[in-house]
Amino acid sequence: MATTFAVSTVVIVLTPLVAIFGYLVYKGVGSVNWAFLTQTPKPPGELGGGMANAIAGSVLILSIGSLLGVPLGIGAGIYLAEFGRNRFGDLVRFVSDVLNGVPSIVIGIVAYALVVLRQKHFSALAGGVALAIMMVPTITRTTEEMLLLVPNVLREAAYGLGVPRWRTTLSITLRTATSGIITGVMLAFARVAGETAPLLFTAFGNQFWNWRLDQPTAALPLQIFTYAISPYDDWHRQAWAGALVLIILIVSAVAAVRIVVRRGTLGGVA
Amino acid sequence: MGVGIQVEKLNAWYGKTQALHDINLNVQANHATALIGPSGCGKSTFIRCLNRMHETSPEARVEGKVKIGEYDAYEGTSATKLRRRIGMVFQKPNPFPTMSIYENVAAGLKLNGYRDKKHLDDVVEKSLVSSALWDEVKDSIHKKSGASLSGGQQQRLCIARALAVEPEVLLMDEPCSALDPISTGKIEELIFELKAQYTIVIVTHNMQQAARVAEYTGFFLLGRMIEYDKTEKIFTNPSDKRTEDYITGRFG
């Protein structure tokens, strides 16, 4: 009885996921071709072209976001778990939880005010900053929780060997909690990878290649949005293809990180 | 070689609660000293004061004098420096779960900056031999994680880890309370052998164990040390009524 219930809930949970992915494949796979992956968009009305610049732009913006957000989030999580049993720690926790609930468009406005207005340019950097701000609270709280799960006897074992506290935190506590922290990081990454709203007036989008951090940059979610609301059938097809590619990119990034981390811990070399 | 420990007027608190009252004790070098007493009597707190582990608890405070050999434990040294000279084995085996057997034993040296691989290899082997674990694990020290061993093996791994930093004193906080009788027997044998090189202070709930491994025994009650003498004397002819009540099982 309990087993039947458990199995049926799993089915109910998995159905939408499979349905979405299946529908994406059905609608999108026909338009994913070499041109789509290697060319920039054609002018409106012309058939063909692709989203290569948007794929590259997404990779660029997500890299900036992760480079800024992951260390900040993990650092704050370490602070909360190891040194944050006080008023200030509670304040940080509260602010972090509130930040987690702030609508993504508002975070876009913050990045606009912080970066775009100063640079006088829409830019990949501004997009990265917006995504980083969104990643931080999730990473902070999961890092804190994972570190608190590490039994205190392990910290004591290290202290007992004459290992200083900072070294214990880095080499024992953090290392023991690594796989949980990676899960948090990947959750945050997957969540922001599909964000459109915070990029609207930060990265802005671009029809051409751009590798400079201070120039408007295309991103897959933006391109999908633009194409989906356009009046052209060819663009609609490409929007489906873009959505499929985006999901595949996210899934492979998460899988790749997992494999690398698993190798590192099993070998015991990390 | 082991060194003696002198404790004078040691008092310890957790917040406002006083856990130890005026403890005086002279631990003999290269002997095993057992501390017995009912739960909550302060014996664990006492050995945690010897390597300044007590001060890692929130709101903990210590007063008094502790000398490890020639050195004052609380003045003119840092807790981390002191702990490198004192090994500690805990109640529950606590190997580092993400590390291999080798890394566990080498942890104390590696995390303090030693990198000489040849030297590390030697120390790891020597420590595992001393803790009587080498023969059981020598083929898998790099492949197996410390957490994959049995409970008794894990505890011997923890002893090897403590020995690897070449301490002068070994503190054991109920090292057998989570182990089966066979593993307990092995650890007790080990304590016998280790006495030649280290001064051992062992906290135990098990009075037979104290009688088997230790030359000296101290009896703690309610944060005070009631009696301290040769083990034989404590168990056959104690001077204090409360000691006698405890060892004959009238309370605790």
Interface residues (C-beta under 8 A of the other chain):
Chain A: R85 P151 V153 L154 R155 E156 A157 A158 Y159 G160 L161 G162 V163 P164 R167 T168 S171 I172 R175 T176 T178 T265 G268 A270
Chain B: N51 M53 T56 P58 A79 T80 K81 L82 R83 R84 R85 I86 G87 M88 F90 K92 N94 P95 F96 P97 T98 M99 S100 E103 A107 G108 L111 N112 H142 S145 C158 R161 A162 V165
